[in-house]
Amino acid sequence: MTISSLETLSRQSASPNPSVVDTRPVQPAVTMTTSASNLPRYVYKPMEKPDSLRMLEILPGQDNDQIHIKLSHQPLRSLAKCEALSYEWGDPDRRHDIICDGQVVKGTSNLITVLHHLRRRVAATPPAKTKFLWIDAICIDQDDNKDKAEQLPLMSKIYRDSAAVLMWIGEETRLSREVFETISLLSRTAGQFEEFQDLEFDVVGDRVLDNGFQLQQLLLKKAWSDVIDVLALRPYFTRLWIMQEVALANEATAQVLCGDFSCSWLDFHRAARLLNSCKSLRESIDVDKSVINTVGNLRSMQIVLHRAIPEDAAIAEFPFEEDVRRHEESSGPMFALAANR
């Protein structure tokens, strides 16, 4: 897994082994500074075809500039060039301005934060195959019940068929680089699980680390409280709606974003699995197993729901409550579910 602070990618490449990383954002050449105070509210154009949806592009800008976007109607087949955002809405008050074609789209505080990070991500990475973003709060007219009724049934297909699902779990912390380096090491260690498939799950982690060397490597890491925060305590992983989005995501391409740091969902849940199953490691860092069940349970639900959800099911039609009940019966208590976004 490659860990990168996305906003500094081009700066880091200039120095082969930098001892100090310059985390100031790389400024794009084009900047947008339009004031939104006198701009009209954005008027959504009705979708002309039932198998189409809106996708957005984030326009370049400096770090403190207002967010500018372009919205366009695209056929469903364009999902192959689109990344779908999964995030927690937070405060539902849409009081912040986003500029789109000389008009204003309203967004929540959390959405504005995410968009600023995504703009830096776009500016700092090489041109990619993906061109578009899909974000429910922008790509669906939140003030038009008819538009919502037409677009919401497409959400399961959007999260299933997008080139990648971007799982925004919140802002980074002071030790985020160390956190993601530790997650990377946990994931690589968890790759040895395959040779112990015949063992009980609870003893696999200790068997993998039984020579002590790998355990000592892990214990040298200094950011364990922040690792636990990222792997287990973020509110993102307690939202029922988000659980459905993650369940639909392609495991091979889904990405976990934490501020300007990222890793694959595969590495993320592998790391959680190792920590969840290794008693000696948990005792060494003084954390209770119940605290770190969240991601492991979510991964189990992802497997269950992938099997249970029909290809054409709307996201609100998932057989979710029944599957949660069955999972609880077979795997112990499921983490708290909140029905809000």
C-alpha positions in Angstrom: 0.0 0.0 0.0 1.3 3.4 -0.9 0.6 6.1 1.7 0.7 9.6 0.4 -0.2 13.0 1.7 -2.1 13.9 -1.5 -1.6 17.6 -1.3 2.2 17.3 -1.2 2.7 14.5 -3.7 4.6 16.7 -6.3 6.8 18.3 -3.6 7.8 14.9 -2.1 8.8 13.6 -5.5 11.5 16.3 -5.8 13.4 14.8 -2.8 14.1 11.0 -2.8 14.2 10.7 1.0 12.8 13.8 2.6 13.3 13.9 6.4 10.8 16.8 6.7 7.6 16.8 4.6 6.4 20.2 3.4 2.6 20.0 3.9 1.7 23.3 2.4 -0.8 22.7 -0.5 0.5 22.8 -4.0 -1.3 25.8 -5.7 -2.9 25.1 -9.1 -2.3 27.5 -11.9 -5.9 28.6 -12.3 -7.8 30.2 -9.4 -11.5 31.1 -9.0 -12.4 34.0 -6.7 -16.1 34.7 -7.6 -18.2 36.1 -4.7 -21.4 34.2 -4.2 -23.2 37.0 -2.4 -25.2 38.2 -5.4 -25.5 35.0 -7.4 -28.9 33.3 -7.9 -29.7 29.8 -6.6 -28.8 27.0 -8.9 -31.6 25.8 -11.1 -31.4 22.0 -11.7 -32.4 20.9 -15.2 -34.7 17.9 -15.2 -33.2 14.6 -16.4 -34.2 13.9 -20.0 -33.6 10.1 -19.8 -34.4 7.6 -17.1 -31.0 5.9 -17.3 -29.0 9.1 -16.7 -27.7 11.1 -13.7 -25.8 14.2 -12.8 -22.0 14.1 -12.3 -19.7 16.9 -11.2 -16.2 18.1 -11.8 -14.3 20.2 -9.2 -12.6 23.2 -10.9 -9.1 24.2 -9.9 -8.6 26.8 -7.2 -6.3 27.9 -4.4 -6.6 26.4 -1.0 -8.8 29.1 0.5 -10.9 29.8 -2.6 -14.5 29.1 -2.8 -15.4 25.8 -4.3 -16.4 25.9 -8.0 -17.9 22.9 -9.8 -19.4 21.9 -13.1 -22.5 19.7 -13.3 -23.4 17.7 -16.4 -25.9 15.0 -17.3 -24.3 11.7 -18.0 -25.5 8.2 -19.0 -25.2 5.4 -16.4 -22.3 3.9 -18.5 -20.2 6.9 -17.5 -20.0 5.5 -14.0 -16.8 3.7 -15.2 -15.2 7.2 -15.2 -16.8 8.3 -11.9 -15.9 8.2 -8.3 -18.8 8.1 -5.8 -18.4 9.8 -2.4 -19.5 8.2 0.8 -19.5 10.5 3.7 -21.3 11.6 6.8 -23.5 14.7 6.3 -23.1 15.9 9.8 -25.0 19.1 10.5 -27.8 19.0 7.9 -28.0 22.8 7.6 -27.0 23.6 4.0 -25.8 27.1 4.5 -22.5 27.1 2.6 -22.2 28.3 -1.0 -20.8 26.2 -3.9 -20.5 28.0 -7.3 -21.9 26.1 -10.3 -22.2 27.8 -13.7 -22.6 31.2 -12.2 -25.2 30.0 -9.7 -25.1 28.8 -6.1 -25.6 25.3 -4.8 -26.0 25.0 -1.1 -23.9 22.5 0.9 -23.3 21.4 4.5 -20.2 22.3 6.5 -18.9 18.7 6.2 -19.4 18.7 2.5 -17.5 21.9 2.0 -14.6 20.4 4.0 -14.6 17.3 1.9 -14.7 19.3 -1.4 -11.6 21.3 -0.4 -9.7 18.1 0.3 -10.9 16.5 -3.0 -9.9 19.6 -4.9 -6.3 19.3 -3.5 -6.4 15.6 -4.3 -7.3 16.3 -7.9 -4.6 19.0 -8.2 -1.9 16.8 -6.7 -2.4 13.6 -8.6 -1.6 12.8 -12.2 -4.5 12.7 -14.7 -6.6 9.7 -14.0 -9.1 7.6 -15.9 -11.8 8.9 -13.6 -13.1 12.3 -14.7 -16.3 12.8 -12.6 -17.5 12.7 -9.0 -20.9 11.7 -7.8 -22.1 13.3 -4.5 -25.7 12.8 -3.5 -26.1 16.3 -1.9 -25.1 18.0 -5.1 -26.1 15.6 -7.9 -29.6 15.2 -6.6 -31.8 18.2 -6.2 -32.4 18.1 -2.5 -35.3 20.5 -2.7 -37.2 18.6 -5.4 -39.1 15.5 -4.3 -39.7 14.4 -7.9 -36.0 14.5 -8.7 -35.2 12.6 -5.5 -37.8 10.0 -6.3 -36.2 9.5 -9.8 -32.6 9.5 -8.7 -32.5 7.7 -5.3 -33.4 4.3 -6.9 -30.1 4.6 -8.9 -27.9 4.9 -5.8 -27.2 1.2 -5.4 -26.1 1.0 -9.1 -24.0 4.2 -8.5 -22.1 2.7 -5.6 -21.8 -0.7 -7.1 -20.7 0.3 -10.6 -18.6 3.5 -10.0 -14.9 3.2 -10.7 -14.2 3.7 -7.0 -16.1 4.6 -3.8 -14.3 7.3 -1.8 -15.0 6.7 1.9 -14.4 10.0 3.7 -14.0 9.2 7.4 -13.1 12.8 8.5 -10.2 15.1 9.1 -6.6 13.9 9.7 -4.8 14.3 13.0 -1.3 15.4 13.8 -0.1 11.8 13.6 -2.0 10.8 10.5 1.2 9.9 8.6 2.2 7.5 11.4 -1.3 6.2 11.6 -1.4 5.2 7.9 2.1 3.8 8.0 0.9 1.6 10.9 -2.2 0.6 9.0 0.0 -0.4 6.1 2.2 -2.6 8.3 -0.8 -4.2 9.9 -2.2 -5.0 6.5 1.0 -6.5 5.2 1.2 -8.7 8.3 -2.5 -9.7 7.9 -1.6 -11.0 4.5 -0.1 -14.1 6.2 -3.5 -15.1 7.5 -4.1 -17.4 4.5 -1.7 -20.1 5.8 -3.7 -20.3 9.1 -7.2 -20.6 7.7 -7.8 -23.9 9.6 -7.3 -22.1 13.0 -10.0 -20.4 15.1 -10.2 -16.7 14.2 -9.3 -15.5 17.7 -5.9 -17.2 17.7 -4.9 -16.4 14.1 -3.4 -13.0 15.0 -1.3 -14.4 17.8 -0.1 -17.3 15.7 1.0 -14.9 12.9 3.0 -12.8 15.4 4.3 -15.7 17.5 7.9 -15.2 16.7 7.8 -11.8 18.4 9.7 -10.0 15.7 6.7 -8.6 13.9 5.0 -7.8 17.2 8.0 -5.7 18.2 7.9 -3.9 14.9 4.3 -3.0 15.5 4.9 -1.9 19.1 7.6 0.5 17.9 4.8 2.6 16.4 3.9 5.6 18.5 0.5 6.5 17.2 -1.7 3.8 18.6 -4.4 6.0 20.1 -4.8 7.7 16.8 -4.8 4.3 15.0 -7.6 3.2 17.2 -9.5 6.4 16.5 -9.2 6.0 12.8 -9.9 2.3 12.7 -12.8 2.2 15.2 -14.1 5.5 16.7 -15.0 7.6 13.7 -18.8 8.3 13.5 -18.7 7.4 9.8 -18.7 3.7 10.6 -21.9 4.0 12.7 -24.3 5.3 10.1 -26.8 2.8 8.6 -26.9 4.6 5.3 -23.2 4.6 4.9 -23.0 0.9 5.8 -25.1 0.2 2.7 -22.8 2.3 0.5 -19.7 0.5 1.8 -21.5 -2.8 1.3 -21.9 -2.0 -2.4 -18.4 -0.7 -3.0 -15.9 -2.6 -5.1 -13.4 -3.8 -2.5 -10.6 -3.7 -5.0 -10.9 0.0 -5.8 -12.6 1.6 -2.8 -10.4 4.1 -0.9 -10.5 5.4 2.7 -9.8 9.1 2.9 -8.8 10.8 6.1 -8.0 14.4 5.4 -5.3 14.4 2.8 -4.2 10.8 3.6 -5.6 7.7 2.0 -5.4 3.9 1.8 -7.3 1.2 0.1 -10.4 -0.2 1.9 -8.7 -3.6 1.5 -5.7 -2.5 3.5 -8.0 -0.7 6.0 -10.1 -3.7 6.9 -7.2 -6.1 6.9 -5.5 -3.9 9.5 -8.6 -3.9 11.6 -8.9 -7.7 11.3 -5.4 -8.3 12.6 -5.8 -5.9 15.5 -9.2 -7.5 16.3 -7.7 -11.0 16.3 -4.4 -10.5 18.0 -4.8 -10.6 21.8 -1.1 -10.1 22.5 -1.0 -6.9 20.4 -4.3 -5.6 21.9 -2.9 -6.2 25.5 0.4 -4.5 24.6 -1.4 -1.3 23.5 -4.0 -1.6 26.2 -7.2 -1.6 24.1 -10.3 -3.7 24.6 -11.5 -6.0 21.7 -15.0 -4.6 21.9 -13.6 -1.1 20.9 -12.2 -2.3 17.6 -15.0 -4.6 16.4 -16.5 -1.9 14.2 -14.6 -2.3 10.9 -14.4 -6.0 11.2 -18.2 -6.2 11.6 -18.7 -3.8 8.7 -16.5 -6.0 6.5 -18.6 -9.0 7.5 -21.8 -7.2 6.7 -20.2 -6.1 3.3 -19.8 -9.8 2.4 -23.4 -10.7 3.6 -25.0 -7.8 1.8 -23.1 -8.4 -1.5 -24.7 -11.8 -1.6 -28.1 -10.6 -0.5 -28.7 -7.4 -2.6 -30.1 -7.9 -6.1 -28.4 -6.0 -8.9 -31.4 -3.8 -9.5 -32.3 -3.1 -5.8 -32.7 0.5 -4.7 -30.5 1.4 -1.8 -33.4 1.9 0.6 -34.7 -1.6 -0.3 -31.8 -3.6 1.1 -32.8 -6.5 3.4 -30.6 -4.8 6.0 -32.4 -5.2 9.3 -32.8 -9.0 8.8 -29.1 -9.4 7.8 -28.0 -7.4 10.8 -30.1 -9.6 13.1 -28.6 -12.7 11.5 -25.1 -11.3 11.8 -25.7 -10.5 15.5 -26.8 -14.1 16.1 -23.7 -15.6 14.4 -21.0 -13.1 15.2 -21.9 -11.3 18.4 -23.1 -7.8 19.0 -23.2 -5.5 16.1 -22.1 -1.9 16.6 -24.7 0.8 17.1 -26.7 1.8 14.0 -28.0 5.3 13.4 -30.5 5.8 10.7 -29.4 9.3 9.9 -26.9 10.2 7.2 
